[in-house]
C-alpha cells in the first residue's frame, strides 16, 4: 500500500473524520450511560459514510482509473 494514493481524497478524509467524531462521542455517551446520546452519535457515524459516498459521487473521491486494482485488471 505504500505507493498508492488509496484514501487520500477529500471524500475519504471527510467521511472518516465525521465517523471518528461520532465514534468518540458514542463512547463518551456509553460511559455516561446515556442511550439517547449514544444512538444519536451512532447516527453521526452513519452520516460520515453517507457524506463520504456523496462526495465521491460528486467527483471528490479517487478516480477509478487511478485505483491500483483497476490497473491490474486492465493489464491482465
Secondary structure as UniProt FT lines:
FT   TURN            2..3
FT   TURN            6..7
FT   HELIX           10..31
FT   TURN            32..33
FT   HELIX           35..55
FT   HELIX           56..60
FT   HELIX           64..66
FT   HELIX           68..75
//
